[in-house]
Each structure stands twice: as structure tokens, then as C-alpha cells.
Amino acid sequence: MPIKIFSHQADPDGLGCIILSNFCFPKQDYTLCKNALDLNIKLADFINNKEYLNYSKIFITDLCPNIDLLTKIACNQELVNKILIFDHHLSNFEKIKDKNYSFININLEECATSLFYDYLKKQDNQILSSKACQEFVLLTKLHDTWEWKKSNNLDAYHLETFLHKLGAVGYLNHFIAKLNLTPEHFTYNMVEQTLLAEELREEQKYLDNLIKRIIYKKINKIKYGIVYGLYNYRNSLSDKLKDTLSCDVLIFLAVDNETISFRSINQDVKAKNIAQEYQGGGHDYSASCSLNSENEQKIIKKYLV
């Protein structure tokens, strides 16, 4: 029987999990989810329609279902035996830390790809044990935890650049092929470097335009920067703002991904606390919530009026 994987489509970490599973399971289906809300809808349909009967294992990576779905899984022994969740978000840890959910693997010091890799590498798989694959997992972790910034590891940073350029499916196909062909070291070849240069030029133009459109508002000594933009550029913009410290928190409304991202520019302000006001969550300094009409109106009324 094939395996099924639900994962986050919007960043290298969620896609990294699908790339790794491809090498271990010759038959796999995957479903890409925009955000946690999208996961909850798709997973609920999957369970209610009993599609899980068609799969030997079901993996959920870089996202975590809501409490209602987790409870539903916990009450169904067949689902408990089939489903494994690999996540690393603080808000998800907080909502399940008092629960005895044996099917959830959460480690705040890792990312979903590195957690999933530790699980998969127990299998005797030549590609997973290769130096290139190990380096790919490390770069994904450095990117997702922002550790790349401390060491200025641009190879890790550029994983997101490739995602911008190739899209989710293109990213999957590209790096599956790359790891199949390059067992030694994970390095970008000349074609990839040319692609990166082209995308970085386009990214810079877009970021310059975004910065001009940011609206700033100060509330209780905290300065917020609010802007609408394409989801792919939320991290690049927040990283650029950290160089100027023009605001304390970035609120990035991405209509294309139906997500509001909150990024701490000033580390004294926790973005997660703001996201929780809108039923969102994430990490302390990097969080998000759904961009539904209610949340959007609340943001507009508080920060843009």
C-alpha cells in the first residue's frame, strides 16, 4: 500500500519532508497545504471519507491539526497506528503538551525536515545516508530556524529563493533529481547559480517596492509595519527590515496564501503573542494566522485606520 503525506507547501521545511519521503517509499501520495486551516479542512475530509484505509502510513509534517482533529485521531486506534505528525512550532507544543498523543513528534530545537529525517534514516537507504542529503537537511534546518543568519549561510537562505523561482512542485522535482544525482556534497552548480542571480534581482525590485508601501503605526510604544504582499516574500522583507529597524513588528498580509504573517523585527516583542490575538500561532518571533475576513477587518481597524 502507498503512504500519504500532508505537508506545508509554503516553505522549504514542509517541502523537504516530501523530498525525503520520496526516497523511502516508492508509492506515495502527497497533499500540499497552504496553512494550518487548509490542513484541517483537507485532513477532516480525508478522515471522514475514510480515505486512510487506502494507505499504510500517513505523515503530517510542518503543520499540526487542531485539537478537535487530534482528539478524533486519538479515539480511533486505526488512525493512531497509521498517523505520525512531525512538527516544531511552539504554539502547537503548547496546545498538546498535557496530552498523551503518542503519534506526535514535536521538538522545538529542530525543524520538521530534520525530525522526519531522524525517523526515516533508520531505514537502510543509500540516498538518505549520502553526504549531500545530510547537508540538504542541515541547510533546511538552518533556513527554517533562522540560524543561517548568524553564520551568514547563504546556501541555506537560497533554498527559499529556489522556492520563489520554481514554485512548490518545481522545487520538489528539482531537489529530488539533484539528490538522486549528487551523492557527495550539496552545492549549487553553474545553472543553479545563474537562476539564483536572476531571481535575486527580481526579488530586490519587489522588496524595494514593498518597502515603499509599508504603513507604520505606533501603539503603546510598539511600532508596527503593515503591508500587503506575496507570501513568498514575507521572510525576505522582515530580514531586510532588521537591517534598518524601521519598526518593531512586521504584519504581512498575503492574499495569495490566505495568511497573515507576523515577524519580530525587534526581539523584545514576540510576534507569537500578536498572532494569538487572531487565533494564530507559531514561534516566538515568527508566527501567523489565517487571512479570513474577520481577521483582516480587525487588522485594518487596529493598524490601518
GUPA-506653 format. One record per residue (C-alpha): x, y, z; residue in three letters. Coordinates in nm, 2 decimals. Example, Ala and Ser with C-alpha at 12.3 -4.5 7.8 and 13.67 -1.06 7.14 Angstrom:
2
@xx->1.23&yy->-0.45&zz->0.78&code->ALA
@xx->1.37&yy->-0.11&zz->0.71&code->SER
END
This chain:
305
@xx->0.00&yy->0.00&zz->0.00&code->MET
@xx->0.12&yy->0.36&zz->-0.06&code->PRO
@xx->0.19&yy->0.62&zz->0.20&code->ILE
@xx->0.02&yy->0.96&zz->0.23&code->LYS
@xx->0.19&yy->1.28&zz->0.34&code->ILE
@xx->0.03&yy->1.61&zz->0.42&code->PHE
@xx->0.28&yy->1.90&zz->0.44&code->SER
@xx->0.32&yy->2.27&zz->0.43&code->HIS
@xx->0.36&yy->2.40&zz->0.07&code->GLN
@xx->0.48&yy->2.75&zz->0.15&code->ALA
@xx->0.84&yy->2.70&zz->0.28&code->ASP
@xx->1.14&yy->2.47&zz->0.22&code->PRO
@xx->1.08&yy->2.28&zz->0.55&code->ASP
@xx->0.74&yy->2.14&zz->0.46&code->GLY
@xx->0.86&yy->2.05&zz->0.11&code->LEU
@xx->1.18&yy->1.90&zz->0.24&code->GLY
@xx->0.98&yy->1.63&zz->0.42&code->CYS
@xx->0.81&yy->1.53&zz->0.09&code->ILE
@xx->1.15&yy->1.51&zz->-0.08&code->ILE
@xx->1.29&yy->1.28&zz->0.19&code->LEU
@xx->0.98&yy->1.05&zz->0.19&code->SER
@xx->1.02&yy->1.01&zz->-0.19&code->ASN
@xx->1.34&yy->0.82&zz->-0.14&code->PHE
@xx->1.20&yy->0.58&zz->0.11&code->CYS
@xx->0.86&yy->0.50&zz->-0.03&code->PHE
@xx->0.82&yy->0.40&zz->-0.39&code->PRO
@xx->0.45&yy->0.46&zz->-0.37&code->LYS
@xx->0.34&yy->0.79&zz->-0.21&code->GLN
@xx->0.07&yy->1.05&zz->-0.25&code->ASP
@xx->0.11&yy->1.40&zz->-0.11&code->TYR
@xx->-0.12&yy->1.68&zz->-0.04&code->THR
@xx->0.02&yy->2.04&zz->-0.01&code->LEU
@xx->-0.15&yy->2.27&zz->0.24&code->CYS
@xx->-0.13&yy->2.64&zz->0.24&code->LYS
@xx->-0.16&yy->2.67&zz->0.62&code->ASN
@xx->-0.30&yy->2.51&zz->0.93&code->ALA
@xx->-0.65&yy->2.59&zz->0.84&code->LEU
@xx->-0.61&yy->2.44&zz->0.50&code->ASP
@xx->-0.47&yy->2.13&zz->0.66&code->LEU
@xx->-0.76&yy->2.10&zz->0.90&code->ASN
@xx->-1.01&yy->2.11&zz->0.61&code->ILE
@xx->-0.83&yy->1.86&zz->0.39&code->LYS
@xx->-0.75&yy->1.62&zz->0.67&code->LEU
@xx->-1.11&yy->1.63&zz->0.81&code->ALA
@xx->-1.23&yy->1.53&zz->0.46&code->ASP
@xx->-0.97&yy->1.26&zz->0.43&code->PHE
@xx->-1.07&yy->1.11&zz->0.77&code->ILE
@xx->-1.45&yy->1.15&zz->0.72&code->ASN
@xx->-1.43&yy->0.98&zz->0.38&code->ASN
@xx->-1.22&yy->0.70&zz->0.53&code->LYS
@xx->-0.95&yy->0.75&zz->0.27&code->GLU
@xx->-0.70&yy->0.65&zz->0.53&code->TYR
@xx->-0.80&yy->0.29&zz->0.46&code->LEU
@xx->-0.61&yy->0.31&zz->0.13&code->ASN
@xx->-0.27&yy->0.39&zz->0.29&code->TYR
@xx->-0.02&yy->0.20&zz->0.51&code->SER
@xx->0.11&yy->0.52&zz->0.68&code->LYS
@xx->0.00&yy->0.88&zz->0.69&code->ILE
@xx->0.26&yy->1.15&zz->0.77&code->PHE
@xx->0.17&yy->1.51&zz->0.87&code->ILE
@xx->0.47&yy->1.74&zz->0.86&code->THR
@xx->0.55&yy->2.11&zz->0.94&code->ASP
@xx->0.18&yy->2.16&zz->1.04&code->LEU
@xx->-0.03&yy->2.03&zz->1.32&code->CYS
@xx->-0.41&yy->1.96&zz->1.32&code->PRO
@xx->-0.64&yy->2.14&zz->1.56&code->ASN
@xx->-0.74&yy->1.99&zz->1.89&code->ILE
@xx->-1.07&yy->1.85&zz->1.75&code->ASP
@xx->-0.89&yy->1.65&zz->1.48&code->LEU
@xx->-0.62&yy->1.54&zz->1.72&code->LEU
@xx->-0.89&yy->1.41&zz->1.96&code->THR
@xx->-1.06&yy->1.23&zz->1.67&code->LYS
@xx->-0.74&yy->1.06&zz->1.57&code->ILE
@xx->-0.66&yy->0.96&zz->1.93&code->ALA
@xx->-1.00&yy->0.80&zz->1.96&code->CYS
@xx->-0.96&yy->0.58&zz->1.65&code->ASN
@xx->-0.70&yy->0.31&zz->1.70&code->GLN
@xx->-0.65&yy->0.25&zz->1.33&code->GLU
@xx->-0.57&yy->0.62&zz->1.28&code->LEU
@xx->-0.33&yy->0.61&zz->1.58&code->VAL
@xx->-0.15&yy->0.32&zz->1.42&code->ASN
@xx->-0.12&yy->0.49&zz->1.08&code->LYS
@xx->-0.07&yy->0.86&zz->1.15&code->ILE
@xx->0.26&yy->1.03&zz->1.26&code->LEU
@xx->0.30&yy->1.40&zz->1.30&code->ILE
@xx->0.63&yy->1.58&zz->1.28&code->PHE
@xx->0.63&yy->1.95&zz->1.38&code->ASP
@xx->0.83&yy->2.20&zz->1.57&code->HIS
@xx->0.61&yy->2.51&zz->1.63&code->HIS
@xx->0.59&yy->2.64&zz->1.99&code->LEU
@xx->0.22&yy->2.72&zz->1.97&code->SER
@xx->0.14&yy->2.36&zz->1.87&code->ASN
@xx->0.36&yy->2.22&zz->2.15&code->PHE
@xx->0.17&yy->2.44&zz->2.40&code->GLU
@xx->-0.17&yy->2.31&zz->2.29&code->LYS
@xx->-0.08&yy->1.94&zz->2.32&code->ILE
@xx->0.19&yy->1.93&zz->2.60&code->LYS
@xx->-0.06&yy->1.80&zz->2.85&code->ASP
@xx->-0.20&yy->1.54&zz->2.61&code->LYS
@xx->-0.07&yy->1.19&zz->2.57&code->ASN
@xx->-0.06&yy->1.18&zz->2.19&code->TYR
@xx->0.19&yy->0.91&zz->2.10&code->SER
@xx->0.16&yy->0.99&zz->1.73&code->PHE
@xx->0.30&yy->1.34&zz->1.76&code->ILE
@xx->0.67&yy->1.42&zz->1.74&code->ASN
@xx->0.75&yy->1.78&zz->1.84&code->ILE
@xx->1.09&yy->1.92&zz->1.91&code->ASN
@xx->1.13&yy->2.29&zz->1.93&code->LEU
@xx->1.51&yy->2.27&zz->1.87&code->GLU
@xx->1.46&yy->2.10&zz->1.53&code->GLU
@xx->1.26&yy->2.16&zz->1.21&code->CYS
@xx->1.01&yy->1.92&zz->1.06&code->ALA
@xx->1.26&yy->1.81&zz->0.79&code->THR
@xx->1.53&yy->1.72&zz->1.05&code->SER
@xx->1.27&yy->1.54&zz->1.27&code->LEU
@xx->1.14&yy->1.34&zz->0.98&code->PHE
@xx->1.49&yy->1.27&zz->0.86&code->TYR
@xx->1.58&yy->1.12&zz->1.20&code->ASP
@xx->1.28&yy->0.89&zz->1.17&code->TYR
@xx->1.34&yy->0.79&zz->0.81&code->LEU
@xx->1.72&yy->0.73&zz->0.83&code->LYS
@xx->1.66&yy->0.42&zz->1.04&code->LYS
@xx->1.59&yy->0.26&zz->0.71&code->GLN
@xx->1.88&yy->0.14&zz->0.50&code->ASP
@xx->1.85&yy->0.39&zz->0.22&code->ASN
@xx->2.15&yy->0.49&zz->0.01&code->GLN
@xx->2.03&yy->0.84&zz->-0.07&code->ILE
@xx->1.93&yy->0.93&zz->0.28&code->LEU
@xx->2.27&yy->0.82&zz->0.41&code->SER
@xx->2.45&yy->1.03&zz->0.15&code->SER
@xx->2.66&yy->1.34&zz->0.24&code->LYS
@xx->2.45&yy->1.55&zz->0.01&code->ALA
@xx->2.12&yy->1.45&zz->0.17&code->CYS
@xx->2.26&yy->1.52&zz->0.52&code->GLN
@xx->2.38&yy->1.86&zz->0.41&code->GLU
@xx->2.04&yy->1.93&zz->0.25&code->PHE
@xx->1.86&yy->1.85&zz->0.58&code->VAL
@xx->2.11&yy->2.07&zz->0.77&code->LEU
@xx->2.06&yy->2.36&zz->0.53&code->LEU
@xx->1.68&yy->2.33&zz->0.56&code->THR
@xx->1.71&yy->2.34&zz->0.94&code->LYS
@xx->1.94&yy->2.64&zz->0.93&code->LEU
@xx->1.69&yy->2.82&zz->0.70&code->HIS
@xx->1.38&yy->2.73&zz->0.90&code->ASP
@xx->1.53&yy->2.82&zz->1.24&code->THR
@xx->1.69&yy->3.14&zz->1.11&code->TRP
@xx->2.03&yy->3.00&zz->1.22&code->GLU
@xx->2.16&yy->3.08&zz->0.87&code->TRP
@xx->2.16&yy->3.44&zz->0.97&code->LYS
@xx->2.41&yy->3.40&zz->1.25&code->LYS
@xx->2.66&yy->3.23&zz->1.02&code->SER
@xx->2.55&yy->3.41&zz->0.70&code->ASN
@xx->2.50&yy->3.07&zz->0.53&code->ASN
@xx->2.36&yy->3.19&zz->0.20&code->LEU
@xx->2.32&yy->2.83&zz->0.07&code->ASP
@xx->2.05&yy->2.78&zz->0.34&code->ALA
@xx->1.89&yy->3.12&zz->0.26&code->TYR
@xx->1.88&yy->3.04&zz->-0.11&code->HIS
@xx->1.65&yy->2.74&zz->-0.06&code->LEU
@xx->1.37&yy->2.99&zz->-0.03&code->GLU
@xx->1.49&yy->3.17&zz->-0.33&code->THR
@xx->1.46&yy->2.85&zz->-0.53&code->PHE
@xx->1.11&yy->2.81&zz->-0.40&code->LEU
@xx->1.02&yy->3.16&zz->-0.52&code->HIS
@xx->1.16&yy->3.08&zz->-0.86&code->LYS
@xx->1.03&yy->2.72&zz->-0.91&code->LEU
@xx->0.71&yy->2.71&zz->-0.71&code->GLY
@xx->0.63&yy->2.42&zz->-0.48&code->ALA
@xx->0.61&yy->2.14&zz->-0.73&code->VAL
@xx->0.91&yy->2.26&zz->-0.93&code->GLY
@xx->1.11&yy->2.28&zz->-0.60&code->TYR
@xx->1.02&yy->1.92&zz->-0.52&code->LEU
@xx->1.11&yy->1.79&zz->-0.86&code->ASN
@xx->1.43&yy->1.99&zz->-0.88&code->HIS
@xx->1.58&yy->1.87&zz->-0.54&code->PHE
@xx->1.46&yy->1.51&zz->-0.57&code->ILE
@xx->1.65&yy->1.50&zz->-0.90&code->ALA
@xx->1.95&yy->1.68&zz->-0.75&code->LYS
@xx->1.99&yy->1.45&zz->-0.45&code->LEU
@xx->1.95&yy->1.15&zz->-0.68&code->ASN
@xx->2.23&yy->1.26&zz->-0.90&code->LEU
@xx->2.47&yy->1.42&zz->-0.64&code->THR
@xx->2.56&yy->1.18&zz->-0.36&code->PRO
@xx->2.87&yy->1.37&zz->-0.25&code->GLU
@xx->2.83&yy->1.73&zz->-0.14&code->HIS
@xx->2.52&yy->1.96&zz->-0.17&code->PHE
@xx->2.65&yy->2.26&zz->-0.38&code->THR
@xx->2.48&yy->2.48&zz->-0.64&code->TYR
@xx->2.60&yy->2.42&zz->-0.99&code->ASN
@xx->2.65&yy->2.70&zz->-1.25&code->MET
@xx->2.30&yy->2.66&zz->-1.39&code->VAL
@xx->2.15&yy->2.70&zz->-1.04&code->GLU
@xx->2.38&yy->2.99&zz->-0.96&code->GLN
@xx->2.25&yy->3.17&zz->-1.28&code->THR
@xx->1.89&yy->3.10&zz->-1.18&code->LEU
@xx->1.96&yy->3.24&zz->-0.83&code->LEU
@xx->2.11&yy->3.56&zz->-0.96&code->ALA
@xx->1.81&yy->3.62&zz->-1.18&code->GLU
@xx->1.56&yy->3.56&zz->-0.90&code->GLU
@xx->1.76&yy->3.77&zz->-0.65&code->LEU
@xx->1.75&yy->4.07&zz->-0.90&code->ARG
@xx->1.37&yy->4.03&zz->-0.93&code->GLU
@xx->1.33&yy->3.98&zz->-0.55&code->GLU
@xx->1.52&yy->4.30&zz->-0.48&code->GLN
@xx->1.29&yy->4.50&zz->-0.72&code->LYS
@xx->0.99&yy->4.36&zz->-0.55&code->TYR
@xx->1.12&yy->4.42&zz->-0.19&code->LEU
@xx->1.21&yy->4.78&zz->-0.28&code->ASP
@xx->0.85&yy->4.83&zz->-0.40&code->ASN
@xx->0.71&yy->4.67&zz->-0.08&code->LEU
@xx->0.91&yy->4.89&zz->0.15&code->ILE
@xx->0.76&yy->5.20&zz->-0.02&code->LYS
@xx->0.41&yy->5.06&zz->0.05&code->ARG
@xx->0.46&yy->4.98&zz->0.42&code->ILE
@xx->0.22&yy->5.17&zz->0.65&code->ILE
@xx->0.36&yy->5.24&zz->1.00&code->TYR
@xx->0.16&yy->5.28&zz->1.32&code->LYS
@xx->0.28&yy->5.31&zz->1.68&code->LYS
@xx->0.06&yy->5.17&zz->1.96&code->ILE
@xx->0.18&yy->5.16&zz->2.32&code->ASN
@xx->0.54&yy->5.23&zz->2.23&code->LYS
@xx->0.55&yy->4.95&zz->1.98&code->ILE
@xx->0.59&yy->5.05&zz->1.61&code->LYS
@xx->0.41&yy->4.82&zz->1.36&code->TYR
@xx->0.48&yy->4.80&zz->0.99&code->GLY
@xx->0.18&yy->4.67&zz->0.78&code->ILE
@xx->0.18&yy->4.57&zz->0.42&code->VAL
@xx->0.00&yy->4.36&zz->0.16&code->TYR
@xx->0.23&yy->4.14&zz->-0.05&code->GLY
@xx->0.30&yy->3.80&zz->-0.20&code->LEU
@xx->0.35&yy->3.53&zz->0.07&code->TYR
@xx->0.69&yy->3.42&zz->-0.07&code->ASN
@xx->0.85&yy->3.75&zz->0.03&code->TYR
@xx->0.74&yy->3.77&zz->0.39&code->ARG
@xx->1.07&yy->3.65&zz->0.53&code->ASN
@xx->1.29&yy->3.84&zz->0.29&code->SER
@xx->1.11&yy->4.16&zz->0.38&code->LEU
@xx->1.14&yy->4.10&zz->0.75&code->SER
@xx->1.50&yy->4.02&zz->0.71&code->ASP
@xx->1.56&yy->4.35&zz->0.52&code->LYS
@xx->1.38&yy->4.55&zz->0.78&code->LEU
@xx->1.60&yy->4.41&zz->1.05&code->LYS
@xx->1.89&yy->4.59&zz->0.89&code->ASP
@xx->1.71&yy->4.92&zz->0.94&code->THR
@xx->1.50&yy->4.86&zz->1.25&code->LEU
@xx->1.23&yy->5.08&zz->1.09&code->SER
@xx->0.96&yy->4.90&zz->1.30&code->CYS
@xx->0.93&yy->4.65&zz->1.59&code->ASP
@xx->0.69&yy->4.41&zz->1.42&code->VAL
@xx->0.60&yy->4.34&zz->1.06&code->LEU
@xx->0.24&yy->4.24&zz->0.98&code->ILE
@xx->0.24&yy->4.09&zz->0.63&code->PHE
@xx->-0.10&yy->4.02&zz->0.47&code->LEU
@xx->-0.06&yy->3.76&zz->0.19&code->ALA
@xx->-0.38&yy->3.73&zz->0.00&code->VAL
@xx->-0.23&yy->3.47&zz->-0.23&code->ASP
@xx->-0.18&yy->3.23&zz->0.06&code->ASN
@xx->-0.47&yy->3.35&zz->0.27&code->GLU
@xx->-0.22&yy->3.41&zz->0.56&code->THR
@xx->-0.12&yy->3.70&zz->0.78&code->ILE
@xx->0.24&yy->3.66&zz->0.89&code->SER
@xx->0.38&yy->3.84&zz->1.20&code->PHE
@xx->0.76&yy->3.89&zz->1.22&code->ARG
@xx->0.95&yy->4.03&zz->1.51&code->SER
@xx->1.20&yy->4.29&zz->1.39&code->ILE
@xx->1.27&yy->4.39&zz->1.75&code->ASN
@xx->1.34&yy->4.08&zz->1.95&code->GLN
@xx->1.19&yy->4.24&zz->2.26&code->ASP
@xx->0.85&yy->4.20&zz->2.10&code->VAL
@xx->0.71&yy->3.84&zz->2.05&code->LYS
@xx->0.52&yy->3.81&zz->1.72&code->ALA
@xx->0.35&yy->3.49&zz->1.85&code->LYS
@xx->0.16&yy->3.69&zz->2.11&code->ASN
@xx->0.01&yy->3.91&zz->1.84&code->ILE
@xx->-0.08&yy->3.62&zz->1.62&code->ALA
@xx->-0.26&yy->3.45&zz->1.91&code->GLN
@xx->-0.50&yy->3.75&zz->1.92&code->GLU
@xx->-0.62&yy->3.63&zz->1.59&code->TYR
@xx->-0.64&yy->3.26&zz->1.67&code->GLN
@xx->-0.29&yy->3.20&zz->1.52&code->GLY
@xx->0.04&yy->3.08&zz->1.65&code->GLY
@xx->0.39&yy->2.97&zz->1.56&code->GLY
@xx->0.73&yy->3.05&zz->1.70&code->HIS
@xx->0.80&yy->3.34&zz->1.94&code->ASP
@xx->0.94&yy->3.57&zz->1.67&code->TYR
@xx->0.78&yy->3.42&zz->1.36&code->SER
@xx->0.41&yy->3.34&zz->1.36&code->ALA
@xx->0.09&yy->3.36&zz->1.15&code->SER
@xx->-0.28&yy->3.34&zz->1.14&code->CYS
@xx->-0.55&yy->3.29&zz->0.88&code->SER
@xx->-0.63&yy->3.58&zz->0.65&code->LEU
@xx->-1.01&yy->3.55&zz->0.67&code->ASN
@xx->-1.24&yy->3.84&zz->0.65&code->SER
@xx->-1.28&yy->3.87&zz->1.03&code->GLU
@xx->-0.90&yy->3.89&zz->1.09&code->ASN
@xx->-0.85&yy->4.12&zz->0.80&code->GLU
@xx->-1.11&yy->4.37&zz->0.93&code->GLN
@xx->-0.96&yy->4.36&zz->1.28&code->LYS
@xx->-0.61&yy->4.43&zz->1.14&code->ILE
@xx->-0.74&yy->4.71&zz->0.92&code->ILE
@xx->-0.94&yy->4.87&zz->1.21&code->LYS
@xx->-0.65&yy->4.85&zz->1.46&code->LYS
@xx->-0.35&yy->4.93&zz->1.24&code->TYR
@xx->-0.46&yy->5.10&zz->0.91&code->LEU
@xx->-0.75&yy->5.33&zz->1.02&code->VAL
END
